[in-house]
Amino acid sequence: TLSARYKMPLTDSRGDLSIRTNWSWKATSQDRVVTQTAISTYGLLGASADWNGVYSLPVDVSLFGTNLLNKTYVFSSMLQFEPSTFGFGTQVYGEPRMYGLRVRYRFGADGK
C-alpha cells in the first residue's frame, strides 16, 4: 500500500483541510490458483478530501472515492465440491467504484 496526504494551509478559524490518496496492490509472483479458480493480481486507487473542524465547529466533512479506476477483481474464490462430483464453486468480487460523503458531529470533550 502506498499512501500520500497533503494538508492545505487554512486559518485556524476555518479548520483543517487535507487531501489523501492511496494505492493498494495485491500481487503474487504469478496469478494464484485457489482450488482450480484463478485469482489475478489487482491494484486499487482511492482518494478523499477531509475538512475537519469546519469553521471551528465540532463538524468534520469528508468526500471520498474507492476503486476509482473501477477495477473488476475477484476478492476470494472457493470450490464448493470436488470437480468430479458437482464441479461448481463460488467467487466473491470486490466492491465497484463508490463515492460518498461523510459528516461527523463531535459531542462533549471531543467537540472542543
C-alpha positions in Angstrom: 0.0 0.0 0.0 1.2 3.5 -0.9 -0.4 6.5 0.7 0.0 10.2 0.4 -1.6 13.1 2.3 -1.3 16.8 1.7 -2.5 19.2 4.3 -3.6 22.5 2.9 -2.9 25.7 4.9 -6.1 27.4 6.2 -6.5 29.9 9.0 -7.3 28.3 12.4 -10.9 29.5 12.3 -11.6 27.6 9.1 -10.4 24.2 10.3 -8.1 21.7 8.7 -8.3 20.6 5.1 -6.3 17.7 3.7 -6.3 15.5 0.6 -5.4 11.8 0.7 -4.7 9.2 -2.0 -3.9 5.6 -1.6 -2.9 2.8 -3.9 -3.0 -0.8 -2.8 -1.7 -3.7 -4.8 -2.4 -7.3 -4.2 0.2 -9.3 -6.0 1.9 -12.7 -6.2 4.8 -13.9 -8.3 2.1 -15.3 -10.6 -1.6 -15.5 -10.6 -2.6 -17.7 -7.8 -4.9 -20.7 -8.2 -7.3 -21.5 -5.4 -8.9 -24.8 -5.9 -8.8 -24.5 -9.7 -10.1 -20.9 -9.8 -7.5 -18.3 -10.8 -7.3 -15.0 -8.8 -5.4 -12.3 -10.6 -3.3 -9.6 -9.1 -5.0 -6.2 -8.9 -4.5 -2.6 -7.8 -7.0 -0.3 -6.2 -6.9 3.5 -6.1 -8.8 5.6 -3.5 -8.9 9.2 -2.6 -10.5 11.6 -0.1 -10.8 15.2 0.8 -11.2 15.8 4.6 -12.3 19.1 6.2 -12.0 18.8 10.0 -13.3 21.5 12.4 -15.4 23.3 9.8 -15.3 27.0 10.7 -14.3 26.0 14.3 -17.4 23.9 14.7 -17.3 20.3 16.0 -18.1 19.1 12.5 -15.9 17.1 10.1 -16.8 16.5 6.4 -15.2 14.0 4.1 -15.7 13.4 0.4 -14.3 10.0 -0.7 -14.0 7.6 -3.6 -12.9 4.0 -3.6 -11.8 1.8 -6.5 -11.6 5.0 -8.6 -10.4 3.0 -11.7 -13.5 0.8 -11.4 -11.4 -2.4 -11.4 -13.3 -5.7 -11.5 -11.5 -8.2 -9.4 -12.1 -11.4 -7.6 -11.6 -11.0 -3.8 -11.9 -14.6 -2.9 -12.8 -17.9 -4.5 -13.7 -21.3 -3.3 -14.6 -24.6 -4.9 -17.6 -26.0 -3.0 -17.3 -29.6 -4.1 -14.8 -31.8 -5.8 -14.8 -31.3 -9.6 -15.6 -34.9 -10.2 -18.8 -34.7 -8.1 -20.6 -31.5 -8.9 -17.9 -29.2 -10.3 -19.1 -25.7 -9.2 -17.7 -23.1 -6.9 -18.2 -19.5 -5.8 -16.3 -16.3 -6.3 -16.6 -13.1 -4.3 -16.0 -9.9 -6.3 -14.7 -6.8 -4.7 -16.7 -3.6 -4.4 -17.2 -1.5 -7.6 -16.3 2.2 -7.8 -18.0 4.1 -5.0 -18.3 7.8 -4.0 -19.6 9.1 -0.7 -19.9 11.9 1.7 -19.4 11.6 5.5 -20.4 14.2 8.0 -19.4 13.7 11.7 -20.5 15.8 14.6 -18.4 15.6 17.8 -20.1 15.7 21.2 -18.7 16.5 24.6 -14.9 16.9 25.1 -14.2 15.7 21.6 -16.2 18.7 20.3 -13.8 21.3 21.5 
